[in-house]
C-alpha cells in the first residue's frame, strides 16, 4: 500500500513526541512489509508454533516502550526502526521458544525431510528451493538444496545480506544501504554483482529467481 510521504512525515514527527496513536498508524502502514520480513527470517521450527503476526504483536508492544529510541538514534524512517525492533523481537522469540536450539547457528533442523541450518543463508536456501520445485518433488529438492547451499555459502557474508535485504525482504537500495551502513552506490553495485553470480551458478534451475529492479 502506498502512503502519502507528507502524511508519513507528520506521523513520524508525532512519533518523536511520544504520540502512541501515530505509532499505531505507522505500524499499520508498515505491517505488510514487516510481516513479509518476519516470515522470511523465522526458523521453520518456530513457524510450527507461531504466526508472523504473533511476532508483530510483541514487536508493537516493544516499540511502544521504546518510542524515544526512534529520535535518539536518528533513524532514516519509521519503517527501518520498526524493522529493527521486529527482528530483535524475533530473535528473542527464537530463544524463548527454541532455547539452545536457536542459539547454535550451526545446528541443523529438519523441514519436510530436508536439513537446514539457521542463518541468513539458510533462509535464502529455503526460499529459493521452495520457489523452484514442488514440495512433492522431494528427491529433486534434496539435490537442489545441496546445490543452492553451496552457491550461497560461496558468497561473502555482506553479499548474502544484501541479497536477503533486496530480494527477499524487498527493501529498496537506499533502505539496504542504510541498514548496512554503506553508500547507496556500493550497495547497488554489490547487489547486482551478487545477483549475477547467483543466477549464473543456478542457471540450469528453471524458475528459481526473479530479478528485482534497482531502486
Secondary structure as UniProt FT lines:
FT   HELIX           5..16
FT   TURN            17..18
FT   HELIX           20..41
FT   HELIX           44..47
FT   TURN            48..49
FT   HELIX           52..65
FT   HELIX           67..72
FT   TURN            73..74
FT   HELIX           78..98
FT   HELIX           100..103
FT   TURN            105..106
FT   STRAND          108..111
FT   TURN            112..113
FT   STRAND          114..117
FT   HELIX           120..132
FT   TURN            135..136
FT   HELIX           138..154
FT   HELIX           157..163
FT   HELIX           164..168
FT   HELIX           173..180
FT   HELIX           184..201
FT   TURN            202..204
FT   TURN            206..207
//
